[in-house]
Amino acid sequence: MWPLIRGTVSGIVGYLIGALLATVTTSSTFSGEFALVLGFAFGLMGWLFGIGMWNAWGRQWVGLPTKSEDADGWRRYFRFNTDHKVIGGQYLVTMLVVFLLAGLVAVAIRAELASPGQSFFAPDTYNKVMSMHGILMIAVAVAGILGAFGNYLVPLMIGADDMAFPRINALGFWMIPPVAVALLAAPLVGSFNAGWTSYPPLSVLNADGQVLFNVAVITFGLSSILGGLNIVATVITMRAPGMTWWKLPIFVWAAFAASILSLTVTQFFAASLIMILLDRIAGTTWFGAPGGGTALLYEHVFWFYSHPAVYIMVLPGMGVILEIIAHFSRKPLFAYKASVISFLSIGGIGSIVWAHHMFTSGMAQNLEGPFMALTELVSIPTGIIFLAAIGTLWRGKLWFQTPLLLAFFWIFQFLIGGITGIFLADFVTDLSLHDTYFVVAHFHYTIVGGSIFALMAGTFYWFPKVTGRMYNERLGKIFATWFFVFFQLTFIPLFWVGLNGMNRRVGTYQDNLGGVNRFASVMAMIMALGFVLFVVNLLWSAKRGPIAGANPWNARTLEWQVSSPPPKHNFATPPSIDGGPYDYGTVGAATHLSGATEPVG
């Protein structure tokens, strides 16, 4: 634990130095906005150097030899470790904890919305709670699968011994704890109440907590960019001999496509938040109408990232689900090449449809038709992914374990998200539905359905590989069904209240919608209780579950051809690839790993 203590102390010292420097060199007070920015920047550097980056990397910058701080067992997860499997585990545990915390905040929101009027929160407090829930869940959706499974599995699946840039990989993860600290500390300086979207002018005029939100999200974005760079470089340069592009597992393709987006569009969100900081601190007027600015500029820059971000969230989820369906159907993945092309097409088209979020903003009307058409064009490659999933399931030898059950639920969830998205893509209907709870329900079906259900499915599927033990199958199925059923009972009513005029981001509503909201709130609380089963199952099974073999699912892909958990450098000898990853039941097909025994089943 010494690196954590050292990092915390050096982070606090760095923050104090930065805040003091801001106070001495400008008119900012020690707790002023510029002091918060400079203090966070210095504190972040102090934390990173203290946690181990200086010994593992920084000493080389001044001509000194690096110092190893390797440790075994659980201690390796609390230091600057460059093993991609350790980093993947760090991401998984961190994001699951953040997810559970965001879920508790959601329960508080639904408690407030259980009846019309003001019950527990003042209007501004409600907006702060809602904003915290939003940004925490967005962080989980962005980094949950890509950070956890992308780091842990991509090198194993392509036959590499690690990521292309191991130290950058560790740096990307250890930037995240200061992000969490800044967000959770924001209430100490007034919190932030402009939602996760942070639209001006409110985000320029609200409390100092908005500054901590901005620097935290900018830092998280930099971590996301570094992670995307690493996965792209790893897939391009570190594939094993024989691992051609068309032999890559489908999850690797999904992570690759999402990482290209993460690498190329995340900086636009950072740019929009930097402009807000400049308006607040430096006196610029990017978004102030009296000075010639316009809030529309922010919306364009923000959504140029934030709509592609939806695909950063759901593309890895699609890869997880197709991976699970292929192995548990014991069939070759249907339309494999079409699915790969669809992943890349979704990323490309999804980058040029941002303004469908702005149909009610007052933007030029001659842009509405083109953005509507481009948005609906995305449904074609997305439909191919559904076709691949259903085509693989068709007449397969289905093995109904928890991962496949969650994959079935994912298909339904994301289908509802896609169908309801059509009404928001068409500007005629969006004019009435924009900023209502119809959008809230659609967004949750898309993101929770597309990303979180896939995160749960992947957690159960790769749990034996990560821990070396099997989870409790009965508890897994009960949790999966519980989550699915009560999710429907929570969010289907929200489509109805949205159609009847209930606005989102407001802590009250008209009296005639009270009964439906009360029902949705009770269902949400019951849904939240189901996660007790999830947590208990994973914690108990990780310690006392039955020992898992190297390949409990009898799968063909490379990660299942090594021990569970995998050895430190993944493969005793460099692997060589022969057959495809999904050639189940194909007469004469070679094994995926050259010389391996054909999996049973």
N, C-alpha and C positions, 0 to 999 in steps of 0.2 A: 504493500500500500504506500510505500515511501514515494514513488513517482507521483501519485495522486496528491499527497500532502505537499510535496515540493512544487507541483504545478499550481495548486490552489494558492499557496503563499506567494509564488512569483507572479501569479495572475493578479492577486490583490495589490501587490506592490506596483506592478505595471499600471494598473488602473489609477492608483493614487498619483503616480508620477505623471501620467497623461493628463489627469484632471487638474493637477497643480500647474502643469505647463500651460494648459489652456487658460487658467486663471491669471497667470503671470504675464502672458504674451497678448491677451485680449481683454476685453471688458467683461468677459463671461464670468459668472460666479462659479464657485467650486461645484455647485450642483446644477449649473446651467446647461443648456443644450449642447454647446460646443464642448464643454467639459465632459459631457456624457459620451460624445462621439470620440474625442481624443482619448479619454480614459478607456473606453471599450477597445480601441485599436491597440493601445499599449498593453492593456490587460490581456488581450487575445495573444499577443506575441509572448508576453511573460508566461502565460499558461502553456503555450505550445513548447517553448524552450524548456520549461520546468517539467513537463510531463515526459520529456525524453527526446524531443526533436534535436536539441543541441548536441547531446551525446551521440545520437544515432546518425546525425547528418551535419549539423551546424559546425562541428569542430573541423570538418574538412574544408570549410570555407576560409578558415584562417591557417590552413596547413597543418592542423593537428590530427592525429589518428583518432578514429571514432572509438567510442566505448560501448561495449555490448552490455545490455541490461536484460538479457534473456532470463526467462523464468518458466517453470513448468506448472501444470495444473491451472487452477483458477487464477493464480497471480498474473499469468501472461495477459489476461484480459484487462488488466488495470495499468498497463504501461504501453509505451510506444513500440508496439510489436508490428513487424512488417509481414507476417504470415497472412496470406489472403484469407485463410480459414478462420483465424482469430478475428480478423477485421469483419468478416461476414457475420460471425457470431456476435460481435459487439454491436453491429448495426441491428441485427435481429432482436436482441434483447432490448436495446435502447428504444427501437421503434415500437415494440409491443408495449413497453411501459408508457411511452408517450400516447399510444393509442388508447390504453386503458384510462389514462388521465383525461384525455380529450373526451372519452366516453362519459366519465363522471361529470364533466362540465356540461355535456349534452343532457344528462339527466336533470341537472339544475335548470337548464333552459326549458325542458319539457314540464318541469314542476311549475315554473312561472306561467307557462302557456296552458296549464290545465284548466284555467278559468279566465274569463274576460277581466279586464281591468288590471290593476297593479296589486300583486300578491306578495312577492318576496323582494323584488328588485325595483329600484327607481328606474325610470326610463333610460337614463344615461348609464346606470350600472348594468342594466340588461344588455345594452350595446357593447359594453366592455366584455361581459361574459361571452356573448355571442362571437365577438371578434377573437377572443382567446381560443374558443372551440374551433373556429374556422382555420386559423393558422396552424394549430397543432395537428389537425386532421390532414391538412394539405401536406405538411411535412411528412407524415406517415405515408400518405399515398405516393409522394414523390420518391422517397428513399427506402420505403419498407421492403419492396421486392428487389429493386435495382441495387440498393446498398447491401442488403443481406444476402439474397440468393445470387445476385450478380457477382459479388465479390467471392462468395464461398464456392460457387459452382462453375462459373465460366472457365477458369483455368483447368479444373478437373475434367470438364466436359470436352475440352479441346486438346487435352493431353499435355498441358503446360505445367511447369513446376511452381509458378506463381504468376502474379500480374506483371505487366511490362514495367511498371514504375512502383515498386513496393513501398518506397518511402513516401511518395506522393499519396499512395493509397492510405497509409497510416495517418498522414497529415489531414486528408479529407475527413476521416472519421473524427479525429480529435479536435477539429474545428466545431463540432456539433455541440458538445457540452456547454461552451460559452453562449451558444445560440439559445439553448434552453434556459440558462441562467438569466440572460437578458430579457427573454420573454416573461419569465416568471417573476422577475424583479420589476417589471414595468409598473405594476400597481403601486409600488412605493413612490413613484413620481407621477401619479395620475392615470396610469394605464393608457390604453389606446382604444378608441371607440369607433373607428372608421371601417370596421370589418377587415377581412384578410385582403380585400381589394384596395383599401387605403385611398379611396377617391379624394382628390382635392375638390373644393377648398377646405373640407373638414380636416383632412390629414395635415394641412398646413397650419391650421388654427387651433387644434386641440392640445391636450396636455403633453408634458414632456415625455410621457411613456411612449408616444408615437416615435420619438427619436430612437429609443431602445428597440422598438419593433423594426424600424428601418435598418439599423446596423445589424441586427440579428438576422434578418431575412437576406440582406446583402451577403453576409458571411455564409449563410446556408447555401445561397446560390453559388458562391465560389467553390464550396465543397462539392456541390452537384456538378459543376463544370469539370473539376479535377477528376471526379469519378467517371464522368462520361468520357473524358480523354483517355483514361486508363483502360476502360473496357474496349473502346474502339482500337487503341493501339495493340492491346493484347490479342484480340480476335484477328487482326490483320497480320500480325508478325509472329505469333507464338503457337500456331496450330501444329499438331504433331504430324510426322510424315504420313501421307495418305489421307489426312483430314482436309479434303477439298471443300470448297464452299458449299457444294450440294450434299455433303455428308455431315454438315454441322447440325447438332440437335436444334430443334425449333426454338427452345428457350434461348439459346445463344443468339439466334437471329433476332428474336424479340428484344433482348437486352442490347444488341448491337444497334438496332433501329432507334430504340429509345435513347441510347447514349449519344447518337448523332444529334438528336434534337436537344438533349441536355447540354451538349457541347456548344451548339450554335445559337440557341435562342434565350438561354437563361440570362445572359447579360442585359437583355432588354428590360427585364423586371428590375434588375439592379440599377440600370440607368434611370428608370422612372422614379425609384426611391431616392436616388442621389439628387435628382432634380427637386424632390420635395425637401430634402435636407438643405439644399442651397436656398430654396425659397424661405425656409424657416430661419436659417442661420446667417447666410451671406447676403440676404436682401435682394436676391434675384426675383423675377416675376414670371417664371415659366407658366404658372397657372393662375396668376392674379389678373383679372380683367382690367382693373384700373391701370396696370402697368403694361398692358398690351398682351398679356398671356391668355391662355384658354385651357380650361379643364379637359377639353376634347383631346388636346395633345397627350395628356397623361393617359387617357383611355386607350388611344391608339398604341402608344408605346407599351403600356401594361398588357393589353390583350394580345399584342404581337407575341409575347411570351406565354401568357396565361391560357390561351386556347391550345397551342401546342403542348403546354404542360399537362393537359388532360391526357394526351397520348403518351407523354413520359410516364404518367401514372398507370395507364391501362394496357399499353403494349406489352410490358413485362408480364402483366397478369394474363393476357392472352397466351403468351408463351408458356407460362406455368400450366394453364388449363389444357392446352393442346398436348403438352408433354405428358401430363397425367392420363389424359384420355387415350393416347396411343398405347401406353404401357398397360393400362388396365383394361383395354379392349382386345389386346393381343392381336392387333392388326397394324399393317403399315399406315402411317399417317396419310389420310386422304388429302389430295391436292396440296402436297408438301410445297412444291415450287410455287404454286399460285399463292399459298399462304405467305411465303417469303416475300414475293413481289408485293403482296397486299400490305405487309408490315411497312415496307419502304414507301409504298404509295400513300398510306395513311400519314406517315411522317411528312411527306412532301406536300400533299394537298392540305393537311391539317395546319400547315404553317402559313397558309394564305387565305384563311377564312375568319380571321379574328374579329372582323367588324360585325358579325352577326350578333355579337353581344351588345351592339351599340345602335340597334334599330330605333330606339326611343331617345337617343342622345341629341338629336338635332343635326346629325351629319348629313352630307349631301344625299338627296334622295336618289340620284342616279347611281349610287353605289349599292343600293339595297338589292336590286335584282341580281347583279353579279355575285355578291356575297351569299345570297340565298342559294343560287345555283351551285356555287363551289362547295357550300356546306353540305348540300344534299349529295354532291358527287362523292363525298367521303363514305356514304353508305354503301357504295359498291365494293371497295376493298374490305370494309367491315363485314359486309354480308358474306364475302368469301371465307372469312375466318369462321363465321357461324356454319357455313356449309362444310368446311373442313372438320369442325368438331362433330357435327351431326353425321357426316359421311363416314367418319372413323368409327363412331358408335354403332352405326347401322350393321346389324348381323355380326357384331363383335362378340367375343367370349368375355362378357363383362364380369369383372371381379369387383363386387360392390363393397369396397372398403371406404373408410372415411374420405380419403382424397377424391375418389371418383364421385362420391355422394355430393361433396362440395362443388365439384366440377359441374354436375347436373344443375345444381342450384345457381351456379354462376351463369350458365346459359340462359336461364329464365330471367335472372336479375338484369343482365346486360341487355337482353332483348327488350325488356320494358324500358330501360334507359334509352335505347336507340329509337324505339317507336315514339316515345314521348318527346324525344329531341326534334322530331320532324316538325312539330307544332311550334317549336321555338326557333327553328331555322327559317320558317316562312314568316316574312315580316308582317304579313296581314294578321296572322293569329298572334304573333309575338307582341304586337302593340297592346293587346289585352292581357296577355299572360305574363309579360315582363315584370319582374320584381314582385311576383306573387308566390305563394307556397307551392304552386305547380312547378316552378323552377327549383324550389328546394327539394321536392320529391324527385324530380327528374335527375337532379345533380347527385342525390344520394343513391339512386338506382344505378347511375353511371359509375360513380367513383367507388362507393362501397361495393356495388355489384361487380364492377370491373376490376378493382384493385384489391379491396380488403378481403372479399371472399376468396380471391386467388391467393392472397397472402396466407389466409388460414389453411387453404388446401395445400399450398406448398410447405407450410410449417409441418403439417402432419405427414406429407409425402417424404420429405427429406429429414424428418426427425430421427429415424434410425441411423441415417448416415452421419448426422452431426453428433449425436449422443452415444451411438452404439447400443441403444436400447429401444424397445418397442413401446409405443404408447398404449393406453387402454382403449381397445377398439369400440367397446360398447359405449363408454363415456364420450368418445369421439363422435360417434353417430348421433348420440342424444344431443350433444352440443350443436352439431351441424344442423340438425332438424330444428332445434329450438331457435337458433339464430335466424334461420330462413323463415320459419313460420311467423315469428313475432316481428321480424323486419317487415313482412308484408302487411301485418296488422297495424304497424306504426305508420308506414309511409303511403300506402294506398289511400287512406283517408285524407292525406295532405294534398293529393291531386284534387280531391273534391273541394276542400276548403279554399284552395287556390283558384279553382274555377268560379268559386262564389265570392271572390274578391278579398281574401285575406292576404295582406301584404307581408312580405318577409322583412327581417331586420327591424321589426317593431314589436315591442313587448306586450301589446294588447290588440284586440280585434273586436268586431261587432258581436253583440250578445247571442245572435242566433247560431253562431258557430261554436258555442261553448261545449255542447254535448260531444260533438265529433272530436274536438281538441282534447277533451278530457279522456275519451277513449284512446286516442293516439298516445297521450302521455302515459297512461297506465300500461299500455302495450310496450312502450319504449322502456319503462322501468323493469318490466318482466324480461324483456330482451336483454337488458344490461345484467340482470341476475344470472343469465345463462353463461356469462363469461367467467363466473366462479368455477364452473365445470372445466372450462378451457384451461384456466390457470392451474387448478388442482391437478388436472390430468397431466399437463406438461411437467410441472414441478415434481410430482410423485414419480412419474415414469422416467424422468431423467436420472433419478436416484435409485429407484427400485424396480423399474420395468424389466421385463424379460430381455435377456441379452439378444441383440439383433445380429444376424450374420452379415457378411459383407454385402449380400444382395438379397434382402428379404422379399423384394418385389419381383425377382427374376427378370430384371430389366436389362436391356442391351447397352445402354449408354455408359460412357467411360467411368462416371463417378461411382457406379455400382460395381466396377471391376477391381476396386481396391478395398482395403479393410474399412470397417466402420468403428470409430472415426478414421479418416484417412491418415496415413503417415505424414510426417512433417513436410517432406518434399514431394508428396503425392504418389510418385511412381518410382519403384526400385530401379527400373531401366526405362529409357525413353520409349513410350508406346508407339506402335505402328498400327495404322487403321486399314482395314480391308472393306467390310460391308457397311451398309447404311445403319443408322441408329434404330430404325423401326421396321426392319425386314422380318417381322414375325410371320411365321407360316409361309414364307416364300421359299419354294423348293430350290435347293442349291445355293441359297444366299450364304455368303461368308459372314462370320461373326464380325461385329463392329470392331472389337479389339483383336488384332491379329494374334492367332494362337489361343484365344480364349475358348472356354467350353460354352456351347450353345445353351442359353438359359432355358430352364424347364418351363413348360406352360404354353 
